[in-house]
């Protein structure tokens, strides 16, 4: 079976942590930030994890991690 190619669009949006979890960035951070309060903007800056295990497994497969 040939090696799986990395999907470059996924590679730019997601990263794999050392423990194998999938990190992602939050949406709704590009414009119209004036209407969001300070606490929400601060929390949107931090990375989040892809929570459902099935989705995370699919992302790892697309990233070529197995």
PDBQT receptor file of N, H, CA, C and O in Angstrom, charges set to zero:
ATOM      1  N   UNK A   1       0.845  -1.179   0.000  1.00  0.00    +0.000 N 
ATOM      2  CA  UNK A   1       0.000   0.000   0.000  1.00  0.00    +0.000 C 
ATOM      3  C   UNK A   1       0.889   1.240   0.000  1.00  0.00    +0.000 C 
ATOM      4  O   UNK A   1       1.850   1.293   0.767  1.00  0.00    +0.000 OA
ATOM      5  N   UNK A   2       0.600   2.239  -0.835  1.00  0.00    +0.000 N 
ATOM      6  H   UNK A   2      -0.181   2.196  -1.458  1.00  0.00    +0.000 HD
ATOM      7  CA  UNK A   2       1.461   3.421  -0.896  1.00  0.00    +0.000 C 
ATOM      8  C   UNK A   2       1.314   4.293   0.347  1.00  0.00    +0.000 C 
ATOM      9  O   UNK A   2       0.339   4.194   1.092  1.00  0.00    +0.000 OA
ATOM     10  N   UNK A   3       2.311   5.147   0.544  1.00  0.00    +0.000 N 
ATOM     11  H   UNK A   3       3.103   5.228  -0.061  1.00  0.00    +0.000 HD
ATOM     12  CA  UNK A   3       2.265   6.069   1.675  1.00  0.00    +0.000 C 
ATOM     13  C   UNK A   3       1.159   7.093   1.460  1.00  0.00    +0.000 C 
ATOM     14  O   UNK A   3       0.912   7.530   0.336  1.00  0.00    +0.000 OA
ATOM     15  N   UNK A   4       0.502   7.468   2.544  1.00  0.00    +0.000 N 
ATOM     16  H   UNK A   4       0.702   7.113   3.457  1.00  0.00    +0.000 HD
ATOM     17  CA  UNK A   4      -0.569   8.458   2.455  1.00  0.00    +0.000 C 
ATOM     18  C   UNK A   4       0.040   9.847   2.335  1.00  0.00    +0.000 C 
ATOM     19  O   UNK A   4       0.980  10.183   3.056  1.00  0.00    +0.000 OA
ATOM     20  N   UNK A   5      -0.493  10.650   1.429  1.00  0.00    +0.000 N 
ATOM     21  H   UNK A   5      -1.256  10.377   0.843  1.00  0.00    +0.000 HD
ATOM     22  CA  UNK A   5      -0.002  12.014   1.273  1.00  0.00    +0.000 C 
ATOM     23  C   UNK A   5      -0.676  12.917   2.293  1.00  0.00    +0.000 C 
ATOM     24  O   UNK A   5      -1.834  12.710   2.656  1.00  0.00    +0.000 OA
ATOM     25  N   UNK A   6       0.055  13.912   2.748  1.00  0.00    +0.000 N 
ATOM     26  H   UNK A   6       0.996  14.081   2.454  1.00  0.00    +0.000 HD
ATOM     27  CA  UNK A   6      -0.488  14.895   3.667  1.00  0.00    +0.000 C 
ATOM     28  C   UNK A   6      -1.380  15.858   2.903  1.00  0.00    +0.000 C 
ATOM     29  O   UNK A   6      -0.996  16.362   1.848  1.00  0.00    +0.000 OA
ATOM     30  N   UNK A   7      -2.574  16.114   3.436  1.00  0.00    +0.000 N 
ATOM     31  H   UNK A   7      -2.886  15.704   4.294  1.00  0.00    +0.000 HD
ATOM     32  CA  UNK A   7      -3.450  17.122   2.853  1.00  0.00    +0.000 C 
ATOM     33  C   UNK A   7      -2.963  18.482   3.316  1.00  0.00    +0.000 C 
ATOM     34  O   UNK A   7      -3.047  18.796   4.503  1.00  0.00    +0.000 OA
ATOM     35  N   UNK A   8      -2.456  19.296   2.398  1.00  0.00    +0.000 N 
ATOM     36  H   UNK A   8      -2.388  19.041   1.433  1.00  0.00    +0.000 HD
ATOM     37  CA  UNK A   8      -1.813  20.552   2.765  1.00  0.00    +0.000 C 
ATOM     38  C   UNK A   8      -2.789  21.555   3.365  1.00  0.00    +0.000 C 
ATOM     39  O   UNK A   8      -2.398  22.363   4.208  1.00  0.00    +0.000 OA
ATOM     40  N   UNK A   9      -4.047  21.518   2.949  1.00  0.00    +0.000 N 
ATOM     41  H   UNK A   9      -4.365  20.862   2.264  1.00  0.00    +0.000 HD
ATOM     42  CA  UNK A   9      -5.017  22.445   3.525  1.00  0.00    +0.000 C 
ATOM     43  C   UNK A   9      -5.260  22.124   4.997  1.00  0.00    +0.000 C 
ATOM     44  O   UNK A   9      -5.460  23.029   5.807  1.00  0.00    +0.000 OA
ATOM     45  N   UNK A  10      -5.245  20.855   5.337  1.00  0.00    +0.000 N 
ATOM     46  H   UNK A  10      -5.082  20.119   4.679  1.00  0.00    +0.000 HD
ATOM     47  CA  UNK A  10      -5.428  20.434   6.728  1.00  0.00    +0.000 C 
ATOM     48  C   UNK A  10      -4.161  20.726   7.530  1.00  0.00    +0.000 C 
ATOM     49  O   UNK A  10      -4.233  21.109   8.698  1.00  0.00    +0.000 OA
ATOM     50  N   UNK A  11      -2.998  20.542   6.895  1.00  0.00    +0.000 N 
ATOM     51  H   UNK A  11      -2.939  20.231   5.947  1.00  0.00    +0.000 HD
ATOM     52  CA  UNK A  11      -1.732  20.763   7.595  1.00  0.00    +0.000 C 
ATOM     53  C   UNK A  11      -1.564  22.216   8.019  1.00  0.00    +0.000 C 
ATOM     54  O   UNK A  11      -0.898  22.493   9.016  1.00  0.00    +0.000 OA
ATOM     55  N   UNK A  12      -2.151  23.138   7.283  1.00  0.00    +0.000 N 
ATOM     56  H   UNK A  12      -2.692  22.913   6.473  1.00  0.00    +0.000 HD
ATOM     57  CA  UNK A  12      -2.061  24.546   7.648  1.00  0.00    +0.000 C 
ATOM     58  C   UNK A  12      -2.995  24.938   8.766  1.00  0.00    +0.000 C 
ATOM     59  O   UNK A  12      -2.775  25.945   9.438  1.00  0.00    +0.000 OA
ATOM     60  N   UNK A  13      -4.042  24.150   8.975  1.00  0.00    +0.000 N 
ATOM     61  H   UNK A  13      -4.221  23.332   8.429  1.00  0.00    +0.000 HD
ATOM     62  CA  UNK A  13      -5.067  24.511   9.951  1.00  0.00    +0.000 C 
ATOM     63  C   UNK A  13      -4.970  23.756  11.269  1.00  0.00    +0.000 C 
ATOM     64  O   UNK A  13      -5.463  24.232  12.291  1.00  0.00    +0.000 OA
ATOM     65  N   UNK A  14      -4.347  22.594  11.258  1.00  0.00    +0.000 N 
ATOM     66  H   UNK A  14      -3.947  22.207  10.427  1.00  0.00    +0.000 HD
ATOM     67  CA  UNK A  14      -4.302  21.755  12.444  1.00  0.00    +0.000 C 
ATOM     68  C   UNK A  14      -2.870  21.348  12.744  1.00  0.00    +0.000 C 
ATOM     69  O   UNK A  14      -2.045  21.240  11.837  1.00  0.00    +0.000 OA
ATOM     70  N   UNK A  15      -2.573  21.120  14.024  1.00  0.00    +0.000 N 
ATOM     71  H   UNK A  15      -3.243  21.207  14.761  1.00  0.00    +0.000 HD
ATOM     72  CA  UNK A  15      -1.267  20.629  14.446  1.00  0.00    +0.000 C 
ATOM     73  C   UNK A  15      -1.480  19.461  15.402  1.00  0.00    +0.000 C 
ATOM     74  O   UNK A  15      -2.489  19.403  16.105  1.00  0.00    +0.000 OA
ATOM     75  N   UNK A  16      -0.537  18.542  15.424  1.00  0.00    +0.000 N 
ATOM     76  H   UNK A  16       0.283  18.590  14.853  1.00  0.00    +0.000 HD
ATOM     77  CA  UNK A  16      -0.595  17.399  16.327  1.00  0.00    +0.000 C 
ATOM     78  C   UNK A  16       0.272  17.695  17.545  1.00  0.00    +0.000 C 
ATOM     79  O   UNK A  16       1.424  18.107  17.402  1.00  0.00    +0.000 OA
ATOM     80  N   UNK A  17      -0.276  17.488  18.751  1.00  0.00    +0.000 N 
ATOM     81  H   UNK A  17      -1.212  17.153  18.867  1.00  0.00    +0.000 HD
ATOM     82  CA  UNK A  17       0.511  17.682  19.955  1.00  0.00    +0.000 C 
ATOM     83  C   UNK A  17       1.385  16.456  20.188  1.00  0.00    +0.000 C 
ATOM     84  O   UNK A  17       1.258  15.449  19.492  1.00  0.00    +0.000 OA
ATOM     85  N   UNK A  18       2.258  16.551  21.159  1.00  0.00    +0.000 N 
ATOM     86  H   UNK A  18       2.361  17.369  21.725  1.00  0.00    +0.000 HD
ATOM     87  CA  UNK A  18       3.150  15.432  21.466  1.00  0.00    +0.000 C 
ATOM     88  C   UNK A  18       2.359  14.206  21.914  1.00  0.00    +0.000 C 
ATOM     89  O   UNK A  18       2.761  13.074  21.644  1.00  0.00    +0.000 OA
ATOM     90  N   UNK A  19       1.254  14.424  22.586  1.00  0.00    +0.000 N 
ATOM     91  H   UNK A  19       0.927  15.344  22.805  1.00  0.00    +0.000 HD
ATOM     92  CA  UNK A  19       0.433  13.314  23.055  1.00  0.00    +0.000 C 
ATOM     93  C   UNK A  19      -0.510  12.759  22.008  1.00  0.00    +0.000 C 
ATOM     94  O   UNK A  19      -1.243  11.807  22.278  1.00  0.00    +0.000 OA
ATOM     95  N   UNK A  20      -0.505  13.343  20.808  1.00  0.00    +0.000 N 
ATOM     96  H   UNK A  20       0.090  14.117  20.589  1.00  0.00    +0.000 HD
ATOM     97  CA  UNK A  20      -1.340  12.835  19.733  1.00  0.00    +0.000 C 
ATOM     98  C   UNK A  20      -2.680  13.520  19.592  1.00  0.00    +0.000 C 
ATOM     99  O   UNK A  20      -3.496  13.110  18.767  1.00  0.00    +0.000 OA
ATOM    100  N   UNK A  21      -2.931  14.565  20.387  1.00  0.00    +0.000 N 
ATOM    101  H   UNK A  21      -2.268  14.898  21.057  1.00  0.00    +0.000 HD
ATOM    102  CA  UNK A  21      -4.180  15.308  20.252  1.00  0.00    +0.000 C 
ATOM    103  C   UNK A  21      -4.056  16.278  19.083  1.00  0.00    +0.000 C 
ATOM    104  O   UNK A  21      -2.950  16.599  18.648  1.00  0.00    +0.000 OA
ATOM    105  N   UNK A  22      -5.189  16.740  18.581  1.00  0.00    +0.000 N 
ATOM    106  H   UNK A  22      -6.088  16.479  18.935  1.00  0.00    +0.000 HD
ATOM    107  CA  UNK A  22      -5.204  17.631  17.426  1.00  0.00    +0.000 C 
ATOM    108  C   UNK A  22      -5.576  19.028  17.897  1.00  0.00    +0.000 C 
ATOM    109  O   UNK A  22      -6.641  19.228  18.481  1.00  0.00    +0.000 OA
ATOM    110  N   UNK A  23      -4.688  20.008  17.641  1.00  0.00    +0.000 N 
ATOM    111  H   UNK A  23      -3.823  19.846  17.167  1.00  0.00    +0.000 HD
ATOM    112  CA  UNK A  23      -4.936  21.394  18.016  1.00  0.00    +0.000 C 
ATOM    113  C   UNK A  23      -5.516  22.149  16.833  1.00  0.00    +0.000 C 
ATOM    114  O   UNK A  23      -5.188  21.867  15.681  1.00  0.00    +0.000 OA
ATOM    115  N   UNK A  24      -6.381  23.112  17.128  1.00  0.00    +0.000 N 
ATOM    116  H   UNK A  24      -6.648  23.341  18.064  1.00  0.00    +0.000 HD
ATOM    117  CA  UNK A  24      -6.982  23.947  16.090  1.00  0.00    +0.000 C 
ATOM    118  C   UNK A  24      -7.093  25.370  16.601  1.00  0.00    +0.000 C 
ATOM    119  O   UNK A  24      -6.950  25.627  17.796  1.00  0.00    +0.000 OA
ATOM    120  N   UNK A  25      -7.348  26.289  15.686  1.00  0.00    +0.000 N 
ATOM    121  H   UNK A  25      -7.465  26.080  14.715  1.00  0.00    +0.000 HD
ATOM    122  CA  UNK A  25      -7.587  27.676  16.063  1.00  0.00    +0.000 C 
ATOM    123  C   UNK A  25      -9.088  27.938  16.081  1.00  0.00    +0.000 C 
ATOM    124  O   UNK A  25      -9.865  27.211  15.462  1.00  0.00    +0.000 OA
ATOM    125  N   UNK A  26      -9.484  28.985  16.799  1.00  0.00    +0.000 N 
ATOM    126  H   UNK A  26      -8.853  29.575  17.302  1.00  0.00    +0.000 HD
ATOM    127  CA  UNK A  26     -10.893  29.346  16.884  1.00  0.00    +0.000 C 
ATOM    128  C   UNK A  26     -11.326  30.082  15.628  1.00  0.00    +0.000 C 
ATOM    129  O   UNK A  26     -10.516  30.720  14.956  1.00  0.00    +0.000 OA
ATOM    130  N   UNK A  27     -12.606  29.987  15.321  1.00  0.00    +0.000 N 
ATOM    131  H   UNK A  27     -13.265  29.469  15.867  1.00  0.00    +0.000 HD
ATOM    132  CA  UNK A  27     -13.161  30.780  14.237  1.00  0.00    +0.000 C 
ATOM    133  C   UNK A  27     -13.659  32.110  14.809  1.00  0.00    +0.000 C 
ATOM    134  O   UNK A  27     -13.574  32.340  16.015  1.00  0.00    +0.000 OA
ATOM    135  N   UNK A  28     -14.168  32.966  13.957  1.00  0.00    +0.000 N 
ATOM    136  H   UNK A  28     -14.237  32.779  12.977  1.00  0.00    +0.000 HD
ATOM    137  CA  UNK A  28     -14.732  34.271  14.340  1.00  0.00    +0.000 C 
ATOM    138  C   UNK A  28     -13.681  35.201  14.939  1.00  0.00    +0.000 C 
ATOM    139  O   UNK A  28     -13.970  35.908  15.904  1.00  0.00    +0.000 OA
ATOM    140  N   UNK A  29     -12.466  35.215  14.386  1.00  0.00    +0.000 N 
ATOM    141  H   UNK A  29     -12.232  34.640  13.602  1.00  0.00    +0.000 HD
ATOM    142  CA  UNK A  29     -11.412  36.072  14.943  1.00  0.00    +0.000 C 
ATOM    143  C   UNK A  29     -10.840  37.047  13.924  1.00  0.00    +0.000 C 
ATOM    144  O   UNK A  29      -9.863  37.734  14.221  1.00  0.00    +0.000 OA
ATOM    145  N   UNK A  30     -11.421  37.125  12.733  1.00  0.00    +0.000 N 
ATOM    146  H   UNK A  30     -12.215  36.567  12.491  1.00  0.00    +0.000 HD
ATOM    147  CA  UNK A  30     -10.754  37.900  11.691  1.00  0.00    +0.000 C 
ATOM    148  C   UNK A  30     -11.214  39.350  11.614  1.00  0.00    +0.000 C 
ATOM    149  O   UNK A  30     -10.390  40.237  11.390  1.00  0.00    +0.000 OA
ATOM    150  N   UNK A  31     -12.496  39.614  11.792  1.00  0.00    +0.000 N 
ATOM    151  H   UNK A  31     -13.166  38.894  11.975  1.00  0.00    +0.000 HD
ATOM    152  CA  UNK A  31     -12.954  41.001  11.693  1.00  0.00    +0.000 C 
ATOM    153  C   UNK A  31     -14.177  41.190  12.577  1.00  0.00    +0.000 C 
ATOM    154  O   UNK A  31     -14.722  40.225  13.111  1.00  0.00    +0.000 OA
ATOM    155  N   UNK A  32     -14.600  42.427  12.726  1.00  0.00    +0.000 N 
ATOM    156  H   UNK A  32     -14.156  43.211  12.291  1.00  0.00    +0.000 HD
ATOM    157  CA  UNK A  32     -15.717  42.821  13.593  1.00  0.00    +0.000 C 
ATOM    158  C   UNK A  32     -15.458  42.411  15.044  1.00  0.00    +0.000 C 
ATOM    159  O   UNK A  32     -16.355  41.926  15.734  1.00  0.00    +0.000 OA
ATOM    160  N   UNK A  33     -14.225  42.613  15.491  1.00  0.00    +0.000 N 
ATOM    161  H   UNK A  33     -13.497  43.007  14.931  1.00  0.00    +0.000 HD
ATOM    162  CA  UNK A  33     -13.870  42.241  16.851  1.00  0.00    +0.000 C 
ATOM    163  C   UNK A  33     -14.283  43.308  17.864  1.00  0.00    +0.000 C 
ATOM    164  O   UNK A  33     -14.232  43.066  19.070  1.00  0.00    +0.000 OA
ATOM    165  N   UNK A  34     -14.691  44.480  17.388  1.00  0.00    +0.000 N 
ATOM    166  H   UNK A  34     -14.733  44.676  16.408  1.00  0.00    +0.000 HD
ATOM    167  CA  UNK A  34     -15.065  45.560  18.298  1.00  0.00    +0.000 C 
ATOM    168  C   UNK A  34     -16.304  45.181  19.112  1.00  0.00    +0.000 C 
ATOM    169  O   UNK A  34     -16.441  45.574  20.271  1.00  0.00    +0.000 OA
ATOM    170  N   UNK A  35     -17.187  44.427  18.500  1.00  0.00    +0.000 N 
ATOM    171  H   UNK A  35     -17.075  44.109  17.558  1.00  0.00    +0.000 HD
ATOM    172  CA  UNK A  35     -18.430  44.095  19.205  1.00  0.00    +0.000 C 
ATOM    173  C   UNK A  35     -18.260  42.960  20.199  1.00  0.00    +0.000 C 
ATOM    174  O   UNK A  35     -19.172  42.695  20.983  1.00  0.00    +0.000 OA
ATOM    175  N   UNK A  36     -17.131  42.287  20.191  1.00  0.00    +0.000 N 
ATOM    176  H   UNK A  36     -16.390  42.502  19.555  1.00  0.00    +0.000 HD
ATOM    177  CA  UNK A  36     -16.903  41.208  21.156  1.00  0.00    +0.000 C 
ATOM    178  C   UNK A  36     -16.221  41.771  22.406  1.00  0.00    +0.000 C 
ATOM    179  O   UNK A  36     -15.379  42.664  22.309  1.00  0.00    +0.000 OA
ATOM    180  N   UNK A  37     -16.582  41.254  23.563  1.00  0.00    +0.000 N 
ATOM    181  H   UNK A  37     -17.266  40.528  23.642  1.00  0.00    +0.000 HD
ATOM    182  CA  UNK A  37     -15.993  41.789  24.782  1.00  0.00    +0.000 C 
ATOM    183  C   UNK A  37     -14.575  41.246  24.971  1.00  0.00    +0.000 C 
ATOM    184  O   UNK A  37     -14.151  40.299  24.309  1.00  0.00    +0.000 OA
ATOM    185  N   UNK A  38     -13.874  41.873  25.884  1.00  0.00    +0.000 N 
ATOM    186  H   UNK A  38     -14.219  42.643  26.422  1.00  0.00    +0.000 HD
ATOM    187  CA  UNK A  38     -12.446  41.612  26.088  1.00  0.00    +0.000 C 
ATOM    188  C   UNK A  38     -12.176  40.163  26.470  1.00  0.00    +0.000 C 
ATOM    189  O   UNK A  38     -11.210  39.560  26.002  1.00  0.00    +0.000 OA
ATOM    190  N   UNK A  39     -13.030  39.608  27.320  1.00  0.00    +0.000 N 
ATOM    191  H   UNK A  39     -13.815  40.097  27.700  1.00  0.00    +0.000 HD
ATOM    192  CA  UNK A  39     -12.843  38.228  27.773  1.00  0.00    +0.000 C 
ATOM    193  C   UNK A  39     -12.965  37.247  26.607  1.00  0.00    +0.000 C 
ATOM    194  O   UNK A  39     -12.175  36.310  26.494  1.00  0.00    +0.000 OA
ATOM    195  N   UNK A  40     -13.954  37.465  25.746  1.00  0.00    +0.000 N 
ATOM    196  H   UNK A  40     -14.596  38.227  25.839  1.00  0.00    +0.000 HD
ATOM    197  CA  UNK A  40     -14.146  36.565  24.605  1.00  0.00    +0.000 C 
ATOM    198  C   UNK A  40     -12.975  36.638  23.639  1.00  0.00    +0.000 C 
ATOM    199  O   UNK A  40     -12.514  35.608  23.147  1.00  0.00    +0.000 OA
ATOM    200  N   UNK A  41     -12.486  37.851  23.359  1.00  0.00    +0.000 N 
ATOM    201  H   UNK A  41     -12.861  38.688  23.759  1.00  0.00    +0.000 HD
ATOM    202  CA  UNK A  41     -11.345  38.007  22.445  1.00  0.00    +0.000 C 
ATOM    203  C   UNK A  41     -10.098  37.338  23.013  1.00  0.00    +0.000 C 
ATOM    204  O   UNK A  41      -9.330  36.718  22.278  1.00  0.00    +0.000 OA
ATOM    205  N   UNK A  42      -9.905  37.464  24.304  1.00  0.00    +0.000 N 
ATOM    206  H   UNK A  42     -10.530  37.967  24.901  1.00  0.00    +0.000 HD
ATOM    207  CA  UNK A  42      -8.746  36.846  24.948  1.00  0.00    +0.000 C 
ATOM    208  C   UNK A  42      -8.825  35.323  24.856  1.00  0.00    +0.000 C 
ATOM    209  O   UNK A  42      -7.816  34.665  24.601  1.00  0.00    +0.000 OA
ATOM    210  N   UNK A  43      -9.998  34.768  25.058  1.00  0.00    +0.000 N 
ATOM    211  H   UNK A  43     -10.817  35.302  25.265  1.00  0.00    +0.000 HD
ATOM    212  CA  UNK A  43     -10.153  33.314  24.987  1.00  0.00    +0.000 C 
ATOM    213  C   UNK A  43     -10.082  32.787  23.555  1.00  0.00    +0.000 C 
ATOM    214  O   UNK A  43      -9.689  31.640  23.341  1.00  0.00    +0.000 OA
ATOM    215  N   UNK A  44     -10.451  33.600  22.584  1.00  0.00    +0.000 N 
ATOM    216  H   UNK A  44     -10.770  34.532  22.758  1.00  0.00    +0.000 HD
ATOM    217  CA  UNK A  44     -10.373  33.175  21.186  1.00  0.00    +0.000 C 
ATOM    218  C   UNK A  44      -8.935  33.127  20.684  1.00  0.00    +0.000 C 
ATOM    219  O   UNK A  44      -8.645  32.453  19.695  1.00  0.00    +0.000 OA
ATOM    220  N   UNK A  45      -8.028  33.841  21.364  1.00  0.00    +0.000 N 
ATOM    221  H   UNK A  45      -8.263  34.388  22.167  1.00  0.00    +0.000 HD
ATOM    222  CA  UNK A  45      -6.614  33.814  20.953  1.00  0.00    +0.000 C 
ATOM    223  C   UNK A  45      -5.960  32.467  21.218  1.00  0.00    +0.000 C 
ATOM    224  O   UNK A  45      -5.024  32.078  20.520  1.00  0.00    +0.000 OA
ATOM    225  N   UNK A  46      -6.450  31.759  22.223  1.00  0.00    +0.000 N 
ATOM    226  H   UNK A  46      -7.211  32.075  22.790  1.00  0.00    +0.000 HD
ATOM    227  CA  UNK A  46      -5.836  30.491  22.613  1.00  0.00    +0.000 C 
ATOM    228  C   UNK A  46      -6.265  29.374  21.663  1.00  0.00    +0.000 C 
ATOM    229  O   UNK A  46      -7.371  29.398  21.124  1.00  0.00    +0.000 OA
ATOM    230  N   UNK A  47      -5.396  28.414  21.466  1.00  0.00    +0.000 N 
ATOM    231  H   UNK A  47      -4.497  28.395  21.904  1.00  0.00    +0.000 HD
ATOM    232  CA  UNK A  47      -5.727  27.265  20.620  1.00  0.00    +0.000 C 
ATOM    233  C   UNK A  47      -6.677  26.345  21.373  1.00  0.00    +0.000 C 
ATOM    234  O   UNK A  47      -6.709  26.337  22.603  1.00  0.00    +0.000 OA
ATOM    235  N   UNK A  48      -7.449  25.572  20.621  1.00  0.00    +0.000 N 
ATOM    236  H   UNK A  48      -7.423  25.578  19.621  1.00  0.00    +0.000 HD
ATOM    237  CA  UNK A  48      -8.380  24.618  21.202  1.00  0.00    +0.000 C 
ATOM    238  C   UNK A  48      -8.053  23.231  20.665  1.00  0.00    +0.000 C 
ATOM    239  O   UNK A  48      -7.281  23.085  19.717  1.00  0.00    +0.000 OA
ATOM    240  N   UNK A  49      -8.642  22.227  21.275  1.00  0.00    +0.000 N 
ATOM    241  H   UNK A  49      -9.269  22.346  22.045  1.00  0.00    +0.000 HD
ATOM    242  CA  UNK A  49      -8.449  20.853  20.822  1.00  0.00    +0.000 C 
ATOM    243  C   UNK A  49      -9.670  20.397  20.042  1.00  0.00    +0.000 C 
ATOM    244  O   UNK A  49     -10.791  20.821  20.320  1.00  0.00    +0.000 OA
ATOM    245  N   UNK A  50      -9.446  19.532  19.069  1.00  0.00    +0.000 N 
ATOM    246  H   UNK A  50      -8.535  19.187  18.844  1.00  0.00    +0.000 HD
ATOM    247  CA  UNK A  50     -10.547  18.895  18.354  1.00  0.00    +0.000 C 
ATOM    248  C   UNK A  50     -11.103  17.831  19.293  1.00  0.00    +0.000 C 
ATOM    249  O   UNK A  50     -10.408  16.873  19.632  1.00  0.00    +0.000 OA
ATOM    250  N   UNK A  51     -12.353  17.997  19.713  1.00  0.00    +0.000 N 
ATOM    251  H   UNK A  51     -12.917  18.775  19.438  1.00  0.00    +0.000 HD
ATOM    252  CA  UNK A  51     -12.867  17.207  20.823  1.00  0.00    +0.000 C 
ATOM    253  C   UNK A  51     -13.338  15.807  20.431  1.00  0.00    +0.000 C 
ATOM    254  O   UNK A  51     -12.850  14.842  21.019  1.00  0.00    +0.000 OA
ATOM    255  N   UNK A  52     -14.258  15.636  19.472  1.00  0.00    +0.000 N 
ATOM    256  H   UNK A  52     -14.654  16.420  18.995  1.00  0.00    +0.000 HD
ATOM    257  CA  UNK A  52     -14.701  14.255  19.211  1.00  0.00    +0.000 C 
ATOM    258  C   UNK A  52     -13.556  13.396  18.692  1.00  0.00    +0.000 C 
ATOM    259  O   UNK A  52     -12.831  13.792  17.780  1.00  0.00    +0.000 OA
ATOM    260  N   UNK A  53     -13.407  12.237  19.273  1.00  0.00    +0.000 N 
ATOM    261  H   UNK A  53     -13.996  11.915  20.014  1.00  0.00    +0.000 HD
ATOM    262  CA  UNK A  53     -12.276  11.361  18.946  1.00  0.00    +0.000 C 
ATOM    263  C   UNK A  53     -12.307  10.915  17.494  1.00  0.00    +0.000 C 
ATOM    264  O   UNK A  53     -11.258  10.764  16.868  1.00  0.00    +0.000 OA
ATOM    265  N   UNK A  54     -13.497  10.705  16.958  1.00  0.00    +0.000 N 
ATOM    266  H   UNK A  54     -14.349  10.828  17.467  1.00  0.00    +0.000 HD
ATOM    267  CA  UNK A  54     -13.612  10.250  15.574  1.00  0.00    +0.000 C 
ATOM    268  C   UNK A  54     -13.122  11.323  14.606  1.00  0.00    +0.000 C 
ATOM    269  O   UNK A  54     -12.454  11.015  13.619  1.00  0.00    +0.000 OA
ATOM    270  N   UNK A  55     -13.452  12.573  14.886  1.00  0.00    +0.000 N 
ATOM    271  H   UNK A  55     -13.995  12.824  15.687  1.00  0.00    +0.000 HD
ATOM    272  CA  UNK A  55     -12.996  13.683  14.038  1.00  0.00    +0.000 C 
ATOM    273  C   UNK A  55     -11.491  13.842  14.161  1.00  0.00    +0.000 C 
ATOM    274  O   UNK A  55     -10.806  14.052  13.160  1.00  0.00    +0.000 OA
ATOM    275  N   UNK A  56     -10.969  13.745  15.376  1.00  0.00    +0.000 N 
ATOM    276  H   UNK A  56     -11.525  13.575  16.189  1.00  0.00    +0.000 HD
ATOM    277  CA  UNK A  56      -9.529  13.879  15.590  1.00  0.00    +0.000 C 
ATOM    278  C   UNK A  56      -8.774  12.763  14.867  1.00  0.00    +0.000 C 
ATOM    279  O   UNK A  56      -7.701  13.003  14.312  1.00  0.00    +0.000 OA
ATOM    280  N   UNK A  57      -9.317  11.563  14.869  1.00  0.00    +0.000 N 
ATOM    281  H   UNK A  57     -10.189  11.369  15.320  1.00  0.00    +0.000 HD
ATOM    282  CA  UNK A  57      -8.686  10.443  14.175  1.00  0.00    +0.000 C 
ATOM    283  C   UNK A  57      -8.642  10.703  12.668  1.00  0.00    +0.000 C 
ATOM    284  O   UNK A  57      -7.652  10.399  12.003  1.00  0.00    +0.000 OA
ATOM    285  N   UNK A  58      -9.730  11.269  12.141  1.00  0.00    +0.000 N 
ATOM    286  H   UNK A  58     -10.534  11.516  12.681  1.00  0.00    +0.000 HD
ATOM    287  CA  UNK A  58      -9.769  11.599  10.716  1.00  0.00    +0.000 C 
ATOM    288  C   UNK A  58      -8.737  12.665  10.385  1.00  0.00    +0.000 C 
ATOM    289  O   UNK A  58      -8.064  12.572   9.359  1.00  0.00    +0.000 OA
ATOM    290  N   UNK A  59      -8.601  13.681  11.242  1.00  0.00    +0.000 N 
ATOM    291  H   UNK A  59      -9.148  13.757  12.076  1.00  0.00    +0.000 HD
ATOM    292  CA  UNK A  59      -7.625  14.747  11.010  1.00  0.00    +0.000 C 
ATOM    293  C   UNK A  59      -6.204  14.194  11.052  1.00  0.00    +0.000 C 
ATOM    294  O   UNK A  59      -5.365  14.571  10.235  1.00  0.00    +0.000 OA
ATOM    295  N   UNK A  60      -5.937  13.309  11.995  1.00  0.00    +0.000 N 
ATOM    296  H   UNK A  60      -6.619  13.003  12.659  1.00  0.00    +0.000 HD
ATOM    297  CA  UNK A  60      -4.599  12.702  12.068  1.00  0.00    +0.000 C 
ATOM    298  C   UNK A  60      -4.300  11.918  10.797  1.00  0.00    +0.000 C 
ATOM    299  O   UNK A  60      -3.175  11.940  10.298  1.00  0.00    +0.000 OA
ATOM    300  N   UNK A  61      -5.307  11.228  10.277  1.00  0.00    +0.000 N 
ATOM    301  H   UNK A  61      -6.221  11.211  10.682  1.00  0.00    +0.000 HD
ATOM    302  CA  UNK A  61      -5.122  10.460   9.044  1.00  0.00    +0.000 C 
ATOM    303  C   UNK A  61      -4.844  11.401   7.870  1.00  0.00    +0.000 C 
ATOM    304  O   UNK A  61      -3.999  11.096   7.029  1.00  0.00    +0.000 OA
ATOM    305  N   UNK A  62      -5.531  12.522   7.800  1.00  0.00    +0.000 N 
ATOM    306  H   UNK A  62      -6.217  12.770   8.483  1.00  0.00    +0.000 HD
ATOM    307  CA  UNK A  62      -5.305  13.490   6.731  1.00  0.00    +0.000 C 
ATOM    308  C   UNK A  62      -3.948  14.151   6.841  1.00  0.00    +0.000 C 
ATOM    309  O   UNK A  62      -3.363  14.562   5.839  1.00  0.00    +0.000 OA
ATOM    310  N   UNK A  63      -3.442  14.255   8.080  1.00  0.00    +0.000 N 
ATOM    311  H   UNK A  63      -3.917  13.922   8.894  1.00  0.00    +0.000 HD
ATOM    312  CA  UNK A  63      -2.118  14.840   8.292  1.00  0.00    +0.000 C 
ATOM    313  C   UNK A  63      -0.996  13.839   8.073  1.00  0.00    +0.000 C 
ATOM    314  O   UNK A  63       0.179  14.199   8.136  1.00  0.00    +0.000 OA
ATOM    315  N   UNK A  64      -1.347  12.597   7.818  1.00  0.00    +0.000 N 
ATOM    316  H   UNK A  64      -2.302  12.305   7.766  1.00  0.00    +0.000 HD
ATOM    317  CA  UNK A  64      -0.340  11.577   7.560  1.00  0.00    +0.000 C 
ATOM    318  C   UNK A  64       0.279  11.009   8.813  1.00  0.00    +0.000 C 
ATOM    319  O   UNK A  64       1.390  10.480   8.774  1.00  0.00    +0.000 OA
ATOM    320  N   UNK A  65      -0.428  11.110   9.933  1.00  0.00    +0.000 N 
ATOM    321  H   UNK A  65      -1.330  11.540   9.965  1.00  0.00    +0.000 HD
ATOM    322  CA  UNK A  65       0.097  10.643  11.220  1.00  0.00    +0.000 C 
ATOM    323  C   UNK A  65      -0.400   9.246  11.573  1.00  0.00    +0.000 C 
ATOM    324  O   UNK A  65      -0.119   8.759  12.668  1.00  0.00    +0.000 OA
ATOM    325  N   UNK A  66      -1.108   8.609  10.704  1.00  0.00    +0.000 N 
ATOM    326  H   UNK A  66      -1.337   9.005   9.814  1.00  0.00    +0.000 HD
ATOM    327  CA  UNK A  66      -1.558   7.255  10.989  1.00  0.00    +0.000 C 
ATOM    328  C   UNK A  66      -3.025   7.190  11.011  1.00  0.00    +0.000 C 
ATOM    329  O   UNK A  66      -3.592   6.122  11.237  1.00  0.00    +0.000 OA
TER     330      UNK A  66
